[in-house]
Amino acid sequence: MNNRLFKKYFPKKSLGQNFLCDKNVISKIVDFIDPKGEDCLVEIGPGLAALTYPISKFVEKLFIIEIDKKLLLYLKDYSFYKKLCIFNMNVLDFDFKQLSLENHKMLRIFGNIPYNISVKLILFLIKFNNYICDINFMVQKEVAERLVAIPGTKFYGRLSIIVQCYYDISIGFNISPKSFFPIPKIDSTFIYIRPKQIPFYSSMYLNNLSKITFFAFQKRRKFLKNSLSNLFNQQDLLNLGINPYLRAENLSVMEYCKLANFYEHKK
């Protein structure tokens, strides 16, 4: 991509835009996603079509969600534009369930996600888990480390627990800032997310999990019997097989999920 093109479509800081421009990285991502003709693929934030163009070669129809009208006008210059089904809107308002039902397929979602909405978006997608096959995202490296963190490590926290309760997540590969324009001040990581097969989505269960982890990590150096005292008594913890003298970062994701389930029935 030449400088003239970047000048014409200069990334908007307000939208967290950093355009991917490294051909080797683009090729690596496409190989990682491994698109098939029968897939129902949804790209979030196509930018200057770095991924849109190569992936469109594999399908007859590609769904695009983009809030920036200027970038959508740019896509019209491509021959593959006729393959695109475009939604000009904020992805956090999009109904992925409806898209899946209309196409009678599970969705495969991918994109170079603006880092200012990456966490919100991943949490937002939880309620559509039963309609999503997998998610392939580029995120800030530190966010990726938090997403996959295990108990007892410095990155383990509320995000790790809530997300791992609903997703299986793995690290694909790290990407240098030099692979983007403009060059960000942070490293990036490509991640693979697969929703766990749960029978239903419960917003109340997610609210419980969020509430419990909030209190646990608000005073993370305290024992659980103290930090969670307004939600559970010590006997509750013992009945669930949880040591009340553990601290927030020592409890496993499964144990937090047990607490959320117990709290729902306790109320």
Buried (B, 14 or more C-beta within 10 A) or exposed (E): BEEEBBEEBEBEEEBBBBBBBBEEBBEBBBEEBEBEEEBBBBBBBBBBBBBBBBBBEBBEEBBBBBBBEEBBEBBEEBEBBEBBEBBEEEBEEBEBBEBBEEBEBBBBBBBBBBBEBBBEBBBBBBBBBBBBBBBBBBBBBEBBBBBBBEBEEEBBBBBBBBBBBBBEBEBBEEBEBEBBBEEBEEBBBBBBBBBEEEEEBBEEBBEBBBBBBEBBBEEBEBBBBBBBBEBBEBEBBEEEEBBBEBBBBBBBBEBBBBBBBBBBEEE
